[in-house]
Amino acid sequence: MDRCIVLVDAGYLLGAAASLLAGEPSRSRITVDHAALIQGLRERAESDTQQPLLRIYWFDGAPDRVPQPEHHAAARDAPRHRPARRPHSQ
């Protein structure tokens, strides 16, 4: 294999970051620089695997498949971003 991929569970990643930085897992408690985060993921993957990155798959839920502002921000830096459907009550 001559390339690597990264699979990101954005809900888990950003919730864990919020827990560490704000003391609770609410993503609304932190501000995310998506461009820097994605670049950091790219650099880490390429460094760890010694392979160029093919793509990053970014998985994140959107209430009723309606992208939220943070989904649009992530999509600017990861054009293949597609929010998943989840019930609005979650």
TIMI-2910 file (N, C-alpha, C, CB; in pm, 1 decimal, decimal comma, always signed):
<rs>
+----------+----------+----------+----------+----------+----------+----------+----------+----------+----------+----------+----------+------+
!      n_x !      n_y !      n_z !     ca_x !     ca_y !     ca_z !      c_x !      c_y !      c_z !     cb_x !     cb_y !     cb_z ! resn !
+----------+----------+----------+----------+----------+----------+----------+----------+----------+----------+----------+----------+------+
!    +84,5 !   -116,5 !     +0,0 !     +0,0 !     +0,0 !     +0,0 !    +89,3 !   +123,2 !     +0,0 !    -96,3 !     -0,5 !   +121,3 !  Met !
!    +53,0 !   +222,7 !    -80,5 !   +139,4 !   +338,8 !    -94,4 !    +78,5 !   +468,6 !    -43,1 !   +176,2 !   +355,5 !   -236,5 !  Asp !
!    -35,4 !   +460,1 !    +24,6 !    -98,2 !   +578,4 !    +83,2 !   -170,5 !   +540,6 !   +211,2 !   -196,0 !   +643,8 !    -16,5 !  Arg !
!   -203,0 !   +640,4 !   +290,9 !   -277,4 !   +614,5 !   +414,5 !   -408,2 !   +693,8 !   +414,2 !   -191,9 !   +651,3 !   +538,9 !  Cys !
!   -501,2 !   +650,1 !   +497,9 !   -625,6 !   +724,1 !   +518,7 !   -644,7 !   +743,3 !   +669,0 !   -748,3 !   +649,1 !   +455,0 !  Ile !
!   -727,1 !   +840,9 !   +704,6 !   -760,7 !   +867,0 !   +844,1 !   -912,3 !   +863,4 !   +855,4 !   -702,5 !  +1004,8 !   +893,4 !  Val !
!   -962,5 !   +791,2 !   +954,3 !  -1106,0 !   +785,6 !   +982,8 !  -1128,8 !   +863,4 !  +1112,8 !  -1158,0 !   +635,4 !   +994,5 !  Leu !
!  -1210,7 !   +967,4 !  +1108,1 !  -1232,5 !  +1053,5 !  +1223,9 !  -1377,7 !  +1043,7 !  +1269,1 !  -1195,7 !  +1200,0 !  +1191,1 !  Val !
!  -1398,0 !  +1004,3 !  +1394,4 !  -1528,8 !  +1013,7 !  +1458,8 !  -1530,3 !  +1151,4 !  +1524,4 !  -1554,2 !   +895,1 !  +1564,8 !  Asp !
!  -1584,3 !  +1249,4 !  +1453,1 !  -1577,2 !  +1388,2 !  +1498,3 !  -1649,5 !  +1409,4 !  +1631,0 !  -1635,8 !  +1480,1 !  +1392,8 !  Ala !
!  -1761,4 !  +1341,6 !  +1652,2 !  -1833,5 !  +1356,2 !  +1778,0 !  -1747,4 !  +1315,2 !  +1895,8 !  -1961,0 !  +1273,9 !  +1775,8 !  Gly !
!  -1678,0 !  +1203,4 !  +1882,2 !  -1591,0 !  +1155,5 !  +1989,4 !  -1469,2 !  +1246,8 !  +2004,9 !  -1546,2 !  +1010,8 !  +1961,6 !  Tyr !
!  -1403,5 !  +1277,6 !  +1894,1 !  -1282,3 !  +1359,5 !  +1899,2 !  -1309,4 !  +1496,4 !  +1960,8 !  -1224,2 !  +1376,3 !  +1759,1 !  Leu !
!  -1411,5 !  +1565,5 !  +1912,1 !  -1439,0 !  +1700,0 !  +1961,6 !  -1500,1 !  +1697,7 !  +2101,1 !  -1531,5 !  +1772,9 !  +1866,0 !  Leu !
!  -1578,7 !  +1594,4 !  +2131,7 !  -1632,2 !  +1580,1 !  +2267,6 !  -1521,0 !  +1556,1 !  +2368,4 !  -1733,3 !  +1465,5 !  +2273,5 !  Gly !
!  -1424,7 !  +1472,1 !  +2331,7 !  -1310,2 !  +1446,5 !  +2420,0 !  -1226,7 !  +1573,1 !  +2437,1 !  -1222,6 !  +1331,8 !  +2363,9 !  Ala !
!  -1208,0 !  +1646,9 !  +2328,8 !  -1133,4 !  +1773,0 !  +2339,3 !  -1205,5 !  +1870,8 !  +2431,4 !  -1113,7 !  +1836,1 !  +2200,0 !  Ala !
!  -1337,4 !  +1879,7 !  +2418,4 !  -1415,2 !  +1969,2 !  +2505,0 !  -1404,6 !  +1926,0 !  +2650,8 !  -1563,0 !  +1972,1 !  +2461,4 !  Ala !
!  -1406,7 !  +1795,5 !  +2675,5 !  -1392,1 !  +1746,5 !  +2813,3 !  -1258,1 !  +1788,3 !  +2872,9 !  -1405,8 !  +1593,5 !  +2817,6 !  Ser !
!  -1152,6 !  +1775,7 !  +2794,0 !  -1019,5 !  +1812,5 !  +2842,5 !  -1004,1 !  +1963,3 !  +2861,4 !   -913,6 !  +1762,1 !  +2746,3 !  Leu !
!  -1057,8 !  +2039,6 !  +2767,0 !  -1035,5 !  +2184,0 !  +2768,3 !  -1137,4 !  +2262,1 !  +2850,7 !  -1036,6 !  +2235,4 !  +2628,8 !  Leu !
!  -1263,2 !  +2214,9 !  +2850,9 !  -1369,7 !  +2290,7 !  +2917,2 !  -1431,4 !  +2217,2 !  +3035,1 !  -1477,4 !  +2324,2 !  +2818,2 !  Ala !
!  -1390,0 !  +2091,7 !  +3057,9 !  -1441,0 !  +2016,9 !  +3171,3 !  -1573,3 !  +1946,7 !  +3148,3 !  -1454,9 !  +2106,7 !  +3284,9 !  Gly !
!  -1628,0 !  +1956,7 !  +3028,2 !  -1751,5 !  +1884,6 !  +2993,9 !  -1750,7 !  +1857,0 !  +2843,9 !  -1879,6 !  +1966,8 !  +3035,2 !  Glu !
!  -1817,8 !  +1750,3 !  +2799,5 !  -1807,5 !  +1707,8 !  +2660,5 !  -1891,0 !  +1787,1 !  +2559,9 !  -1845,8 !  +1567,1 !  +2651,9 !  Pro !
!  -1947,7 !  +1898,3 !  +2599,1 !  -2027,9 !  +1978,4 !  +2506,9 !  -1937,7 !  +2048,1 !  +2405,9 !  -2112,6 !  +2082,0 !  +2583,9 !  Ser !
!  -1954,1 !  +2014,2 !  +2280,0 !  -1870,6 !  +2072,2 !  +2174,6 !  -1890,1 !  +2222,2 !  +2162,2 !  -1900,6 !  +2006,1 !  +2042,0 !  Arg !
!  -2003,8 !  +2272,4 !  +2206,8 !  -2030,1 !  +2416,1 !  +2197,2 !  -1941,2 !  +2496,6 !  +2292,9 !  -2177,6 !  +2444,6 !  +2226,7 !  Ser !
!  -1873,8 !  +2428,5 !  +2383,1 !  -1787,1 !  +2495,3 !  +2481,8 !  -1647,2 !  +2525,6 !  +2427,5 !  -1775,0 !  +2409,1 !  +2606,4 !  Arg !
!  -1617,5 !  +2476,2 !  +2307,0 !  -1485,1 !  +2500,4 !  +2249,0 !  -1499,4 !  +2558,4 !  +2108,9 !  -1401,9 !  +2369,8 !  +2245,0 !  Ile !
!  -1394,3 !  +2623,4 !  +2065,2 !  -1385,1 !  +2672,9 !  +1928,6 !  -1281,1 !  +2587,7 !  +1857,3 !  -1347,7 !  +2826,1 !  +1924,1 !  Thr !
!  -1315,5 !  +2539,6 !  +1739,6 !  -1226,5 !  +2449,2 !  +1667,2 !  -1173,2 !  +2518,2 !  +1542,2 !  -1299,7 !  +2318,3 !  +1629,7 !  Val !
!  -1043,3 !  +2516,7 !  +1527,5 !   -979,5 !  +2562,1 !  +1404,0 !   -969,4 !  +2437,8 !  +1315,8 !   -836,0 !  +2629,6 !  +1430,5 !  Asp !
!  -1072,0 !  +2416,3 !  +1232,3 !  -1078,8 !  +2294,0 !  +1152,7 !   -960,2 !  +2278,7 !  +1057,8 !  -1207,3 !  +2291,5 !  +1073,6 !  His !
!   -915,6 !  +2388,8 !   +999,0 !   -801,0 !  +2380,2 !   +907,2 !   -677,2 !  +2328,9 !   +980,8 !   -771,8 !  +2518,4 !   +843,2 !  Ala !
!   -652,7 !  +2381,8 !  +1100,0 !   -535,8 !  +2338,3 !  +1177,5 !   -552,2 !  +2194,3 !  +1224,4 !   -513,7 !  +2430,8 !  +1298,4 !  Ala !
!   -673,1 !  +2157,3 !  +1266,7 !   -698,3 !  +2020,2 !  +1311,7 !   -675,2 !  +1921,1 !  +1198,6 !   -841,6 !  +2006,5 !  +1365,4 !  Leu !
!   -730,0 !  +1951,0 !  +1082,6 !   -714,9 !  +1860,5 !   +968,2 !   -569,0 !  +1852,7 !   +924,4 !   -803,1 !  +1906,7 !   +850,7 !  Ile !
!   -498,6 !  +1965,6 !   +925,5 !   -356,6 !  +1963,5 !   +890,5 !   -277,1 !  +1880,7 !   +991,5 !   -300,9 !  +2106,9 !   +883,5 !  Gln !
!   -311,1 !  +1893,6 !  +1120,2 !   -243,5 !  +1814,1 !  +1222,7 !   -267,7 !  +1665,2 !  +1206,0 !   -288,8 !  +1857,3 !  +1359,9 !  Gly !
!   -391,3 !  +1629,0 !  +1172,6 !   -422,5 !  +1488,5 !  +1147,0 !   -343,9 !  +1436,8 !  +1026,8 !   -573,6 !  +1470,1 !  +1123,6 !  Leu !
!   -337,2 !  +1518,2 !   +922,1 !   -261,1 !  +1481,0 !   +802,2 !   -114,5 !  +1457,6 !   +836,5 !   -273,4 !  +1590,3 !   +694,2 !  Arg !
!    -54,7 !  +1553,7 !   +905,2 !    +87,5 !  +1543,1 !   +939,2 !   +115,4 !  +1421,9 !  +1026,8 !   +134,7 !  +1669,8 !  +1009,7 !  Glu !
!    +29,4 !  +1397,9 !  +1125,0 !    +49,9 !  +1283,5 !  +1215,5 !    +38,2 !  +1151,5 !  +1139,6 !    -52,2 !  +1286,9 !  +1331,4 !  Arg !
!    -63,2 !  +1140,1 !  +1054,1 !    -82,2 !  +1016,4 !   +977,9 !    +36,9 !   +990,0 !   +886,4 !   -211,7 !  +1023,3 !   +895,4 !  Ala !
!    +82,0 !  +1092,9 !   +816,5 !   +194,1 !  +1074,2 !   +725,1 !   +323,7 !  +1042,7 !   +800,1 !   +212,7 !  +1198,5 !   +639,0 !  Glu !
!   +341,9 !  +1105,2 !   +914,5 !   +460,4 !  +1078,6 !   +995,8 !   +458,5 !   +936,2 !  +1051,3 !   +470,0 !  +1179,6 !  +1110,5 !  Ser !
!   +343,9 !   +895,4 !  +1106,4 !   +333,8 !   +762,3 !  +1167,8 !   +343,0 !   +648,8 !  +1066,4 !   +203,8 !   +750,8 !  +1243,8 !  Asp !
!   +290,0 !   +670,9 !   +945,7 !   +285,4 !   +562,9 !   +846,0 !   +398,4 !   +570,9 !   +743,2 !   +152,3 !   +565,6 !   +774,0 !  Thr !
!   +464,4 !   +686,1 !   +736,8 !   +565,9 !   +709,6 !   +633,4 !   +506,4 !   +694,9 !   +493,2 !   +683,7 !   +612,2 !   +651,0 !  Gln !
!   +377,6 !   +728,3 !   +480,7 !   +305,6 !   +722,8 !   +353,2 !   +232,3 !   +854,8 !   +332,9 !   +205,7 !   +602,5 !   +349,5 !  Gln !
!   +213,1 !   +897,7 !   +208,3 !   +132,7 !  +1017,7 !   +184,9 !    -15,5 !   +989,8 !   +214,5 !   +150,2 !  +1066,9 !    +39,0 !  Pro !
!    -86,6 !  +1092,1 !   +252,3 !   -229,1 !  +1078,8 !   +284,1 !   -311,2 !  +1073,3 !   +156,3 !   -276,6 !  +1195,5 !   +373,0 !  Leu !
!   -399,8 !   +975,6 !   +148,9 !   -494,0 !   +968,6 !    +37,6 !   -614,5 !  +1057,2 !    +67,7 !   -538,7 !   +821,9 !    +11,7 !  Leu !
!   -674,9 !  +1037,9 !   +186,4 !   -788,3 !  +1122,1 !   +227,0 !   -819,7 !  +1102,2 !   +373,6 !   -912,4 !  +1091,1 !   +142,2 !  Arg !
!   -897,8 !  +1195,2 !   +424,4 !   -949,7 !  +1187,9 !   +560,3 !  -1100,1 !  +1170,1 !   +550,0 !   -912,4 !  +1315,5 !   +644,1 !  Ile !
!  -1151,8 !  +1065,6 !   +613,1 !  -1296,9 !  +1046,0 !   +622,1 !  -1341,5 !  +1103,3 !   +755,6 !  -1336,8 !   +893,4 !   +608,6 !  Tyr !
!  -1430,5 !  +1201,4 !   +751,5 !  -1475,3 !  +1275,1 !   +869,5 !  -1620,3 !  +1236,7 !   +893,9 !  -1459,4 !  +1431,0 !   +850,9 !  Trp !
!  -1646,8 !  +1162,2 !   +999,9 !  -1782,1 !  +1116,3 !  +1032,0 !  -1838,0 !  +1201,8 !  +1144,4 !  -1782,6 !   +965,8 !  +1071,9 !  Phe !
!  -1957,6 !  +1256,9 !  +1120,8 !  -2020,7 !  +1341,7 !  +1221,4 !  -2171,4 !  +1339,1 !  +1199,5 !  -1965,8 !  +1487,7 !  +1215,0 !  Asp !
!  -2245,6 !  +1339,2 !  +1307,2 !  -2391,3 !  +1339,1 !  +1298,0 !  -2447,1 !  +1479,3 !  +1283,0 !  -2451,3 !  +1272,9 !  +1420,0 !  Gly !
!  -2556,9 !  +1491,3 !  +1209,1 !  -2626,4 !  +1619,2 !  +1193,1 !  -2774,2 !  +1595,5 !  +1220,0 !  -2603,7 !  +1680,1 !  +1049,9 !  Ala !
!  -2834,7 !  +1676,4 !  +1306,0 !  -2977,6 !  +1658,0 !  +1333,7 !  -3060,3 !  +1666,3 !  +1205,9 !  -3026,4 !  +1762,7 !  +1434,4 !  Pro !
!  -3137,9 !  +1562,4 !  +1178,6 !  -3225,2 !  +1557,5 !  +1060,8 !  -3151,6 !  +1584,1 !   +929,3 !  -3336,6 !  +1657,8 !  +1076,5 !  Asp !
!  -3024,7 !  +1547,1 !   +925,2 !  -2938,3 !  +1567,6 !   +807,6 !  -2924,7 !  +1713,6 !   +768,1 !  -2991,9 !  +1489,7 !   +690,3 !  Arg !
!  -2941,6 !  +1803,0 !   +863,6 !  -2924,4 !  +1945,6 !   +839,5 !  -2787,4 !  +1985,3 !   +893,2 !  -3038,8 !  +2029,7 !   +906,7 !  Val !
!  -2693,3 !  +2016,8 !   +804,2 !  -2559,8 !  +2053,1 !   +850,2 !  -2562,7 !  +2174,9 !   +942,1 !  -2469,2 !  +2080,2 !   +731,3 !  Pro !
!  -2483,7 !  +2167,0 !  +1047,0 !  -2469,4 !  +2275,3 !  +1142,6 !  -2351,2 !  +2362,9 !  +1099,9 !  -2449,4 !  +2219,9 !  +1287,4 !  Gln !
!  -2337,6 !  +2482,5 !  +1158,5 !  -2225,7 !  +2570,7 !  +1119,1 !  -2088,8 !  +2502,3 !  +1125,6 !  -2223,8 !  +2693,4 !  +1208,3 !  Pro !
!  -2066,9 !  +2417,9 !  +1226,7 !  -1935,4 !  +2351,1 !  +1234,8 !  -1916,3 !  +2249,1 !  +1123,1 !  -1919,3 !  +2281,8 !  +1370,4 !  Glu !
!  -2025,2 !  +2192,4 !  +1070,4 !  -2013,3 !  +2101,5 !   +956,0 !  -1967,1 !  +2178,8 !   +832,9 !  -2148,3 !  +2030,4 !   +927,7 !  His !
!  -2021,4 !  +2298,6 !   +814,6 !  -1979,2 !  +2381,1 !   +701,7 !  -1832,6 !  +2420,3 !   +715,7 !  -2067,0 !  +2506,8 !   +690,8 !  His !
!  -1790,2 !  +2451,1 !   +837,4 !  -1649,9 !  +2486,7 !   +861,0 !  -1558,3 !  +2369,9 !   +828,1 !  -1629,0 !  +2530,7 !  +1006,7 !  Ala !
!  -1596,1 !  +2249,9 !   +870,6 !  -1514,4 !  +2131,4 !   +841,0 !  -1512,5 !  +2103,6 !   +691,3 !  -1567,6 !  +2008,1 !   +917,2 !  Ala !
!  -1625,9 !  +2124,6 !   +625,4 !  -1635,5 !  +2095,4 !   +481,8 !  -1545,3 !  +2186,5 !   +399,1 !  -1779,9 !  +2109,7 !   +434,7 !  Ala !
!  -1520,8 !  +2306,9 !   +445,8 !  -1431,1 !  +2396,5 !   +372,0 !  -1291,4 !  +2337,6 !   +362,7 !  -1425,5 !  +2534,5 !   +438,9 !  Arg !
!  -1251,1 !  +2263,6 !   +465,5 !  -1116,4 !  +2207,8 !   +468,6 !  -1111,2 !  +2060,2 !   +431,0 !  -1057,6 !  +2226,2 !   +604,9 !  Asp !
!  -1226,3 !  +1995,5 !   +425,7 !  -1236,5 !  +1853,8 !   +388,3 !  -1357,3 !  +1840,1 !   +295,6 !  -1250,5 !  +1760,0 !   +516,1 !  Ala !
!  -1342,2 !  +1869,1 !   +166,5 !  -1455,1 !  +1878,9 !    +74,7 !  -1544,7 !  +1756,2 !    +64,9 !  -1404,5 !  +1909,4 !    -58,0 !  Pro !
!  -1498,3 !  +1639,0 !   +106,5 !  -1581,6 !  +1520,3 !    +98,1 !  -1666,5 !  +1499,9 !   +223,1 !  -1495,4 !  +1399,1 !    +74,7 !  Arg !
!  -1674,3 !  +1599,6 !   +307,6 !  -1751,3 !  +1591,9 !   +432,4 !  -1899,5 !  +1575,7 !   +400,8 !  -1728,1 !  +1718,2 !   +519,7 !  His !
!  -1961,2 !  +1473,1 !   +459,0 !  -2104,4 !  +1449,1 !   +442,3 !  -2164,2 !  +1417,0 !   +578,8 !  -2131,2 !  +1332,9 !   +340,6 !  Arg !
!  -2242,1 !  +1509,5 !   +636,2 !  -2301,0 !  +1481,5 !   +767,7 !  -2393,5 !  +1360,9 !   +763,4 !  -2377,4 !  +1603,1 !   +818,4 !  Pro !
!  -2387,2 !  +1279,6 !   +866,8 !  -2474,2 !  +1162,8 !   +878,8 !  -2606,3 !  +1203,7 !   +940,5 !  -2407,5 !  +1052,3 !   +962,9 !  Ala !
!  -2708,0 !  +1125,4 !   +916,2 !  -2839,0 !  +1153,4 !   +975,0 !  -2845,1 !  +1098,4 !  +1116,4 !  -2952,1 !  +1093,2 !   +888,9 !  Arg !
!  -2899,9 !  +1175,5 !  +1206,6 !  -2926,2 !  +1129,1 !  +1341,6 !  -3056,1 !  +1194,8 !  +1387,6 !  -2806,8 !  +1162,4 !  +1438,6 !  Arg !
!  -3127,5 !  +1132,0 !  +1477,4 !  -3252,4 !  +1190,4 !  +1526,5 !  -3226,3 !  +1326,3 !  +1589,7 !  -3320,0 !  +1096,6 !  +1628,0 !  Pro !
!  -3319,0 !  +1419,6 !  +1570,5 !  -3301,8 !  +1555,7 !  +1620,3 !  -3291,4 !  +1562,1 !  +1772,1 !  -3416,0 !  +1641,7 !  +1574,1 !  His !
!  -3352,8 !  +1469,3 !  +1841,2 !  -3355,4 !  +1473,2 !  +1988,6 !  -3222,4 !  +1440,8 !  +2052,8 !  -3458,0 !  +1377,6 !  +2040,0 !  Ser !
!  -3125,3 !  +1393,7 !  +1979,0 !  -2996,0 !  +1357,9 !  +2039,4 !  -2903,1 !  +1474,8 !  +2045,5 !  -2930,4 !  +1246,1 !  +1963,0 !  Gln !
+----------+----------+----------+----------+----------+----------+----------+----------+----------+----------+----------+----------+------+
</rs>
